[in-house]
C-alpha cells in the first residue's frame, strides 16, 4: 500500500469505574416553594466525565431532614441515571443527601449531597397569627396589634399585591408594591356591641412584607373582635376590654377591703356585666 493509505476499525470505549466526584447529583427546581416537589437526578460518570454504567446500585438511601418527605420509589433511567421526587414543606436552607453502593464495580458506599433552599408558599390570611397587646386592656387604653402572615404549612410568608390592586394611583402615578399592598389590606375592630372602632394608627407593613401592624383604642367593655382581611380571607383576634381602674359604679353592696388588685378588677368586671 501507498504512504497515504488509512485503515478504519470500530472500537468500543467504556466509561470505566464510577467516580463519585464526577457524578452529577442535582434537584430542580431549586429553590423550591413549600407545598411543591423537586425532582432529584443522579447521573453516574467515570473518570473522564463519560456516563458510567453505575446505576446498578444497592443500599440506596435518601437522607433528608425535617420538613421534607419522599416516596421510597427510585426510578432508573437506563444504566447510568437514577431519579426520585422530594416534597418540601418547611421554609429553610437545608440539603438533600444520598448514599448508595455501585454493585457493578464492587465499589464502596458513595455519598453525594446537594444544598437545597425552600421558600414559603403563598400566604393564607386565615391561617396567619395575630397578637394584640395589652390583652386584657382597660377601656379607653390603646391596643397595638400585629399580624404575621403564614402559608398553609405555618411558614412566615411574604405578602404580595393582588392582581386586582395593581393599578395606578388617583392621579395616575405608579404606586409602589407596598402602597398597592396597603390598598388591599382591611383592618377592623368591632366592640362587644358590634360597633366599628376607628383605628388610632394607620395600617403599616414591615420591610419583609410578612408583618402588618395597626392600633385602636379600646371601646365598650367586653370582647372586641379584631380582623385583618386580605385576598378574601381574614386573620382574627380577640381582645377583652375591662373597666377603667377608677371606674365609678353606682351604690353597691360590695366593698373592696383587702385582696389583690387583679381580684378587684375581676369583681368590677362581674358587676359591670351583671
Secondary structure, 3 states (H helix, E strand, C coil): CCCCCCCCCCCCCCCCCCCHHHCEEEEECCCEECCCEEEEEEECECCCCCECCCCCEEEEEEECCCCEEECCCCEECCCCEEEEEEEECCCEEEEEEEEEEEHHHCCCEEEEEEEEEEECCCCCHHHCEEEEECCCEECCCEEEEEEECECCCCCECCCCCCHHHCCCCCCCCCCCHHHHHHHHCEEEEECCCCCEECEEEEEEECCCCCEEEEEEECCCCEEEEEEEEECCEEEEEEEEEECCCCCCCCCCCCCCCCCCHHHHHHHHHHHHHC
